[in-house]
């Protein structure tokens, strides 16, 4: 069974930075595109970013473009999300999700990011 | 980018059929997917490519598509089906979008 384990969440001040990681196991990580999806407290799901299997192509939601950077290290089976210039509205649980070709076949349990002073 | 519109809530009694709709202009050209999310848990895929059911998902879950609307149908609803349900699709630029979610209440 696919395993995805997010880490790196926590409390950060507005304008600060944080890097999330997602450790993948039990599948051939380097063969799949990967995504970050977030969910603000009591709100719905919001797709954040995607990266192709090779890492050569990246995609972002307009709400994070220019502030967040997605990347991956296929030798370490790990996905990353570098988040800069954080805002209160970035407060959310961040999930990593395995892309099966336009949709999310497996999800991690999420890591909470709180942006507050 | 476009939007996917879902009703905020749907209520049904146990054993009845629940239908949750999702509307969007791009749905005739793009597949839709459905996720179930229970409180405190990560979402789970229940329908892919409009009407396909992943292994392990009960047969009472089905999906259909007609024009700009896709529908998730849960036949013979059980108490354990009470959850939030989200539709999802993609646009032509390779980005993804979710509907606002529908809270299914089993009365």
Interface residues (C-beta under 8 A of the other chain):
Chain A: X35 X44 X45 X46 X47 X50 X59 X60 X61 X62 X95 X100 X102 X103 X104 X105 X107 X108 X109 X110
Chain B: X1 X30 X31 X33 X35 X37 X42 X43 X44 X45 X48 X54 X84 X86 X88 X90 X93 X94 X95 X96 X97 X98 X99 X100 X101
